[in-house]
Each structure stands twice: as C-alpha cells, then as structure tokens.
C-alpha cells in the first residue's frame, strides 16, 4: 500500500520540510547545550534541560526562581550504581528542593559522591534530555525543570526542540551522509592514498575515508573502522595503542593490495574529548578505562557504526575483510547489510602504561587481544 506522501507530492514535500526543520532544531539545541545554555524539550512530557556541567551560581539562581522546588537531577544507571545503587539498571531522577551547585557536582561528577535522596524513575522528558546530552557529548547528567514550571517564565526565548526529533536525529544523520570533498594525500608508508571527506554520520562532525592504494571492489576489501584518538593518534600517548593500530594498518594495506581506513570522529568511545580526559583523571586514581567511564555515567561503549557502513557502501564496498580486535564492529557492519568475510587483528604496541587498558578491553568488551606474554608486567 502506498503512503499518502507518495500519492500526494505536496504532502511529500511538507514531510521533507518538516524533517529538515526537526534536524535544524536538534542541531541548534546541541549548540545551545554545548554553550552551557538551557533548552526546552517539547512533547507529551515537556521539560527545560540544562547540562549539569554548565551549572554555576547565576544559572542556579535563575533556575531556582523558575522552578521553585520542582527541579530534579537526572542521572544514568551507571552513575547511579556508582553512587551506591548497585542493582540500578535504568536512569533516574533525584529531587532538588534547592538547586545547590556543590550537591549537584557531587552527585553528577565526584568520585566520592553518594546518593542522598530517593531516586524516581526517569520520565519521557528526562530520557529525551539525557539523549540530548549524549548527542552533545557533555557529561551525562542533566538538570531538569518540569514543563509546567518552565513555560512561560523568565527564560522566555530559550530555544526549543521536540523530544521525538531528538530520537530521530541519529538515524536521519546516517541516512543523509554524503561525500563533500576528496583529494590525494600521500602518507608515510602509504604514499598512494586518497582522503574522502563525508558530512554527517554523527552530530555536526565530518568523517573521513582514507582509500589506500587501489583496492579491488569486486573482492572483499580490507577495512579498518578507526575512532579518532587525539592523545594516541597525534601525541603518541603510552596509555593506548590507537596510533600504532592506525599507522600499522595503513602500512599493511599499502603492502597488501590496498584498503580503506574510516577515520571516525568518535573520541573516547563516543563520549567526547572532554569526558575522555575526565576519565583519564579517574584512571590516574586507580580505575580502569571502563570503570572510569561508568563513574562518569557512561555505558560500555556509546559508538554507533551504521553510518560507517553507509560510507563503505557509498565507496562501492559490499564485502569486507575487517582489521579490528572489536567484535562489535563486525556485528554492526553485518547488521547494516555488509558481508564481513574475515576479521584480522589490528596490532599495536603493548607497554607498561597501557597493559591494564588492553586487559580491560579484552576482559570487559571481548576484544581479541593476546596479552599472556606480558602478564609479568607490574601494573
């Protein structure tokens, strides 16, 4: 049965225009959240949302005048478990009779924070607010004022966005992915390389496909999905093996018939650079990489790879020889319709500084890593 939009061109145009408006609304909302300003979320459960990391004395005073005693702090399940609720599996909301920045910091961020009040189930508006924080790559903790208190009020003029538009945004971003530029870029160890820049995928960021050599698209193509790592790729951090994997993979492809490296803007397993450095600070205090992320409120891995599959399809790739230690990447490409005919390990250096990190990836996320020869290292 045909949809009404396929029968009525005007209705189809209106639908497309509405989708564009929704995408613009979400993109503006992301900019507002990252700038530390509140955003109103429309829907069945309207709320006003402010990133917890943006709260200061002035904003606390303004929101107190607006909300009275009706504000709440919404936290993810991992953060609630860290605060002392070990069985928690869903996000929840802590009532804020007063908007106290010090208390909110302790609940949202501090390692020694402990839950100090009952936790209510997160509402639909709360969940949408957390989803917006995730897209903006800020701390996954959000100060929420119920809609009845937020409108009208002294924050009139605050940007608003539909809660359903937030939920639809990632899928639409992946569907709208398109190449915008390409040029030869000779690399050390892989001089016959071309960079293809795609717009879309996640948030407002660009993604890059590095085509190395002349891969035969009629055969399975060697592919690596590489999430950007500023500390490892650029600065050679000893805490990870990312830079070695990136350069080693590119060199291997250059010597074995070519391939494609997708360089994806997913810093810190999708948590963003600021949160990655926060996690580094917690690792310096004894937590492993996943424990640190959980203490900040993140799950095991926030990355999505559906748009990576779309990039490969746009380049003419249908069958893949995946160079990766992460089983989730192969599963994601298969789920998106690509055939992963083989997986091959992507090796990096193992150091005293990263052995615990690599062990955590093996034991917590099932990465294919052989670390037995380094078991004697004192970590």
C-alpha positions in Angstrom: 0.0 0.0 0.0 1.4 3.4 -1.0 1.8 6.1 1.7 -0.2 9.3 1.4 3.0 11.2 0.7 3.8 9.0 -2.3 0.3 9.8 -3.7 0.3 13.5 -2.8 3.5 15.3 -3.9 2.6 18.3 -1.8 2.3 16.1 1.3 5.7 14.6 0.5 7.3 18.0 0.2 5.8 19.0 3.6 7.1 15.8 5.2 10.6 16.5 3.9 10.4 20.2 5.0 9.3 19.0 8.5 12.2 16.6 8.7 14.6 19.4 7.7 13.1 21.7 10.4 13.5 19.0 13.0 17.2 18.4 12.1 17.9 22.1 12.3 16.1 22.3 15.7 18.3 19.5 17.1 21.5 20.9 15.7 20.7 24.3 17.3 19.8 22.6 20.5 23.2 20.8 20.5 25.0 24.1 20.1 23.0 25.6 23.0 23.8 22.7 25.3 27.5 22.8 24.4 27.4 26.6 25.1 26.0 26.0 28.5 22.5 27.3 27.9 19.2 25.5 28.7 16.9 24.0 26.0 13.2 23.5 26.2 12.0 20.0 25.1 8.6 19.8 23.6 6.4 16.7 23.7 4.0 14.8 26.0 6.3 15.5 28.9 7.8 18.9 28.3 10.9 19.9 30.3 13.6 22.5 30.4 17.0 20.9 30.4 20.5 22.2 31.3 23.7 20.2 31.3 24.8 19.7 34.9 28.4 20.6 33.9 27.2 24.1 32.9 25.6 24.9 36.2 27.1 27.9 38.1 25.8 30.3 40.7 24.0 32.6 38.3 22.3 29.8 36.4 21.3 28.2 39.7 19.7 31.4 40.8 17.8 31.8 37.6 16.5 28.2 37.6 15.6 28.4 41.3 13.4 31.4 40.5 11.8 29.5 37.6 11.4 26.0 39.2 10.9 26.7 42.9 11.2 23.3 44.5 10.3 21.3 41.3 13.7 20.8 39.7 15.4 17.4 39.5 18.8 15.9 38.5 18.6 13.1 36.0 21.4 10.6 36.1 22.2 7.4 34.1 22.1 3.9 35.5 25.9 3.6 35.5 26.3 6.8 37.6 23.5 5.7 40.0 25.3 2.4 40.5 28.5 4.4 41.3 26.6 6.5 43.8 25.5 3.4 45.8 22.6 1.8 44.0 24.3 -1.4 42.7 21.2 -3.0 41.2 20.1 0.0 39.2 19.5 -0.7 35.5 17.6 2.4 34.4 18.2 6.2 34.6 16.6 8.0 37.4 15.8 11.4 38.8 16.8 13.0 42.2 14.6 15.7 43.5 16.3 19.1 44.0 14.4 21.1 46.7 17.2 23.6 46.2 19.5 24.0 43.3 22.8 23.7 45.1 25.8 23.6 42.6 28.0 21.8 45.1 25.5 19.0 45.7 24.8 18.6 42.0 28.6 18.4 41.3 28.9 15.7 44.0 26.0 13.6 42.5 27.0 14.1 38.9 30.7 14.0 38.9 32.7 13.4 42.0 34.2 10.0 42.6 33.3 10.1 46.3 29.7 11.2 45.6 26.9 9.1 47.3 23.2 9.1 46.7 21.5 11.3 49.3 17.8 11.1 48.4 15.2 8.7 46.9 15.6 8.2 43.1 12.4 8.4 41.0 12.1 6.7 37.6 13.1 8.9 34.7 10.2 10.3 32.8 10.0 10.5 29.0 11.2 14.1 29.2 14.1 13.1 31.4 15.1 10.4 28.9 15.0 12.8 26.0 17.1 15.3 27.9 19.7 12.6 28.6 19.7 11.7 24.9 20.4 15.3 24.0 23.3 15.4 26.4 24.7 12.3 24.7 24.5 13.8 21.3 26.2 17.0 22.6 29.0 14.9 24.2 28.7 16.6 27.5 28.6 14.9 30.9 25.6 12.5 31.0 23.8 14.4 33.9 21.1 16.9 33.3 19.3 19.4 35.4 15.6 19.3 34.5 12.7 21.7 35.3 9.2 20.3 34.6 7.4 21.9 31.6 4.7 23.5 33.7 7.3 25.5 35.5 9.5 26.2 32.5 6.9 27.9 30.3 6.1 30.7 30.4 8.9 32.1 32.7 11.9 34.3 33.0 13.8 32.2 30.4 11.4 33.1 27.6 13.2 33.0 24.3 15.0 29.7 25.2 15.4 27.5 22.2 13.0 24.6 22.0 13.2 21.2 20.3 10.8 18.3 20.0 11.7 15.2 22.1 10.8 12.9 19.1 13.1 14.9 16.9 16.0 14.1 19.2 15.2 10.4 19.0 15.0 10.5 15.2 18.2 12.6 14.7 20.9 9.9 14.7 19.2 7.8 12.1 18.5 10.7 9.9 22.1 11.8 10.2 23.3 8.4 9.0 20.8 8.5 6.1 21.9 11.9 5.0 25.6 11.1 4.9 27.3 12.3 1.7 30.8 12.9 0.4 31.7 16.5 0.1 35.4 16.5 -1.0 38.3 14.2 -1.9 41.9 14.5 -2.9 45.2 12.5 -3.0 47.1 12.7 0.3 50.4 10.8 0.3 51.1 9.2 3.7 54.3 7.9 5.2 54.3 4.2 4.4 51.2 4.5 2.2 52.0 7.2 -0.4 49.2 6.2 -2.8 46.3 7.3 -0.6 43.2 9.5 -1.1 41.1 11.2 1.5 37.3 11.3 1.0 35.5 13.6 3.5 31.9 12.8 4.3 29.5 15.2 6.0 27.0 13.8 8.5 27.1 10.5 10.4 27.1 11.8 14.0 26.3 15.3 15.3 27.8 18.1 13.3 31.1 16.4 12.6 32.8 15.3 9.4 34.1 11.8 8.8 37.0 10.7 6.6 37.6 7.6 4.5 41.2 7.1 3.6 41.4 5.0 0.5 44.9 3.3 0.4 46.2 2.0 -2.9 43.7 0.7 -5.4 41.5 -1.8 -3.6 39.6 -4.2 -5.9 35.9 -3.6 -5.1 34.9 -6.8 -6.8 36.7 -8.6 -4.0 36.4 -8.3 -0.2 38.1 -5.0 0.8 40.4 -4.6 3.8 38.7 -2.1 6.1 39.5 -0.6 9.5 37.0 1.4 11.4 39.2 3.7 13.5 37.7 6.0 16.1 39.6 9.3 16.4 42.0 9.4 19.4 43.7 12.7 19.8 46.0 11.5 22.6 47.2 8.4 20.8 46.9 9.2 17.1 48.5 12.6 17.3 50.5 12.8 20.6 51.6 9.2 20.9 50.1 8.5 24.3 51.5 5.5 26.0 48.1 4.8 27.6 46.6 3.3 24.4 47.6 1.5 21.2 45.5 3.6 18.8 48.2 5.4 16.9 50.1 2.2 16.3 47.0 0.5 15.0 46.2 3.4 12.7 49.6 3.7 11.1 50.3 0.0 11.2 47.0 -0.8 9.4 47.6 1.9 6.7 51.1 0.5 6.1 49.8 -3.1 5.9 47.1 -2.1 3.4 49.7 -0.4 1.2 51.6 -3.6 1.0 48.7 -6.0 0.6 46.5 -4.7 -2.3 45.1 -1.6 -0.7 42.2 -1.0 1.6 40.1 1.7 3.4 40.5 3.2 6.8 37.4 5.0 8.1 38.6 7.7 10.5 35.5 8.3 12.6 35.0 11.3 14.9 34.1 9.2 18.0 36.7 10.3 20.6 36.6 8.4 23.8 34.3 5.5 22.6 31.8 8.2 21.6 31.9 10.1 24.9 33.8 13.1 23.5 37.2 14.5 24.3 36.3 16.4 27.5 34.8 13.3 29.0 37.7 11.2 27.8 40.1 13.4 29.7 37.9 13.3 32.8 38.1 9.5 32.5 41.9 9.7 32.2 41.9 11.7 35.5 39.9 8.9 37.2 42.3 6.2 35.7 45.2 8.1 37.4 43.3 7.4 40.6 43.2 3.7 40.1 40.1 2.9 37.9 40.4 1.0 34.7 39.1 2.6 31.5 35.6 1.1 31.8 35.3 1.8 35.5 36.2 5.4 34.8 33.6 5.8 32.1 31.0 4.2 34.4 31.9 6.5 37.2 31.1 9.4 34.8 27.8 7.8 33.9 28.6 6.2 30.6 27.9 2.7 29.4 30.4 0.3 28.0 30.5 1.9 24.6 28.5 4.8 23.1 29.6 4.4 19.5 27.4 3.5 16.5 28.7 2.2 13.2 25.7 2.3 10.9 27.0 5.5 9.3 30.4 3.7 8.8 28.6 1.1 6.8 26.9 3.8 4.7 30.3 5.3 4.0 31.6 2.0 2.7 28.5 1.4 0.6 29.0 4.9 -0.9 32.5 3.9 -1.9 31.3 0.8 -3.6 32.2 -1.7 -0.9 29.9 -4.6 -0.2 32.2 -7.3 1.2 34.8 -6.6 4.0 37.9 -8.0 5.5 37.8 -6.2 8.8 41.0 -5.3 10.6 39.9 -4.9 14.2 40.0 -6.6 17.6 36.5 -5.4 18.4 33.7 -7.9 17.7 31.0 -5.2 17.9 32.4 -3.6 14.7 31.9 -6.7 12.7 28.4 -7.2 14.1 27.5 -3.6 13.3 28.6 -3.9 9.7 26.8 -7.1 9.2 23.6 -5.6 10.7 23.9 -2.7 8.3 23.9 -5.1 5.3 27.6 -5.6 4.6 29.3 -9.0 4.4 32.2 -9.4 6.8 34.0 -12.4 5.3 37.0 -12.3 7.6 38.4 -10.5 10.6 42.0 -9.8 11.3 43.7 -8.5 14.4 45.0 -4.9 14.4 48.1 -4.9 16.5 49.6 -2.1 18.4 52.4 -1.8 20.9 52.0 -3.1 24.5 53.6 -1.0 27.2 53.6 -0.9 31.0 51.4 2.2 30.7 48.7 0.5 28.5 48.7 -3.1 29.6 45.9 -2.5 32.1 43.8 -0.7 29.5 44.3 -3.5 27.0 43.5 -6.1 29.6 40.2 -4.3 30.4 39.3 -4.2 26.7 39.9 -8.0 26.4 38.1 -8.9 29.6 35.2 -6.3 29.7 34.5 -5.9 26.0 35.7 -9.1 24.4 38.5 -7.6 22.3 40.7 -10.2 20.6 44.0 -9.5 22.3 46.8 -11.9 23.2 48.4 -10.4 26.3 49.7 -13.6 28.0 53.3 -12.8 27.1 53.0 -9.5 29.1 51.4 -11.0 32.2 54.6 -10.5 34.2 54.5 -6.7 33.8 53.9 -4.8 37.0 50.8 -2.8 36.5 
